[in-house]
Amino acid sequence: MAPKSKKDRVAYREFGNSTSDEALARGIPDLPPPQQNIRIQATRSGRKGKTVTVITGFQHSPETLTKLLKKLKTQCGSGGTAKDNTLEIQGEHKEKLLEILTKLGYKAKISGG
C-alpha cells in the first residue's frame, strides 16, 4: 500500500505522533491575582502623540486576559487591546485602573512619571 502524499511518509519517528499540538503547547501559568505584580504606565511613544495606559506583568491565559480587558474597558469608557500579556487602554486612566485592579485583588503600582 503506497502512501497518498509525501507528507504521509514517515522514515523515522521516535516519540509517538508528531502532529499533536496539545503536547507541544506550553502551559501558561494562570496565577491568582494576589501573586501577580502589575505595573501601570501612561505612554505616548510610537502612538503618534496619543496617550495610552499600558498595564504589564500579567501571568494569565489569553482567555482570562480578554475577559479582564473587557471589564477594564467598560469601567474606563474607552477602547483597548491585549498584546503579549500586556493590556493597553486608550487614554490616561492610571489612577482609575489602579483602583479597579486593587479591588480585584491585584498588587498594582503606578510606574513612570
SULGI-V297828 format. One record per helix or strand of 2 or more residues. SS is the DSSP state (a for helix, b for strand). FROM is the first residue (numbers start at 1). LEN is the number of residues. If there is no record, write none. Layout:
ss & from & len
SS & FROM & LEN
SS & FROM & LEN
This chain:
ss & from & len
a & 6 & 3
a & 21 & 4
a & 33 & 3
b & 37 & 7
b & 52 & 5
a & 62 & 15
b & 80 & 4
b & 86 & 6
a & 94 & 10
b & 107 & 4
